[in-house]
Amino acid sequence: MVLTGEAPFSQRIALVTGGGRGIGHAIALRLAQGGAKVVVAGRTQTEIDEVAKAIGGVALRVDLGDRADITRALGVLAELGRVDILVNNAGIAASAPYDRTTDEVWDRTFQINVHAAFALTRALVPAMIKAGFGRVINVASNAGRMGYAYTTAYCAAKHAMVGMTRALAAEIARTPVTVNAVCPGWVETRMVEEATSRIASKTGRSQDDARATLAAMSPQNRLMEANEVAHLVASLCAVEARGIHGQAIPIDGGQVMA
């Protein structure tokens, strides 16, 4: 995963939430390979330290489920001077029938998937506008474009993220900042491992069968790879992507047709 030619993100500072693992890790690596200085944000110190060390970035520990800690993290970010690229990648997913989805699960799902992204965007975009460049990429899900049974809180939160993307895009369209959402299907990450374990335990099927069920949701009959999502995110961060704005772009092998 090596970029050729001139580093497209040289002199850019990027913040990637949930950057210690999975899709966030892949995005942090991709942006760093493009020359960006990447702030790797996450809750698990050992994970973000490892990624930051590997890419020459900065580790920022933050619990996005805690509004006070988000405020503290924003103070740390202010010391960097600016953030040019914001990737709101961190998210959680819960699975339960709608009538067994607790208020606690609902609130925490929205706090991490929606409020944290909004709080960071609200704080950082004004400076991007003043600086004359900015990219906001919200890592949503194709669950933000369709419905899945037993994931009411997650689907609602991802739909909210897509709606937030579109509303902000309309509001700042005349500025030099773009905002877009990427909407992956099932990606080969820890979330898939957890989903296959749940399916296996509830149905008695093997984890291989459960994995095959998830893969079959894509017309390509496969799980997406984290580096595919990272490639899309990096593409949206390019100067030449200025005209791509307010979009919710699926990356799921054709499961959801844009």
Secondary structure, DSSP 8 states (H G I E B T S, - for coil): ----SS-TTTT-EEEEETTTSHHHHHHHHHHHHTT-EEEEEES-HHHHHHHHHHHT-EEEE--TT-HHHHHHHHHHHHTTS--SEEEE-------B-GGG--HHHHHHHHIIIIIHHHHHHHHHHHHHHHHT-EEEEEE--GGGTS--TTBHHHHHHHHHHHHHHHHHHHHTTTSSEEEEEEEE-SBSSHHHHHHHHHHHHHH---HHHHHHHHHTTSTT-S-B-HHHHHHHHHHHHSGGGTT--S-EEEESTTSS--
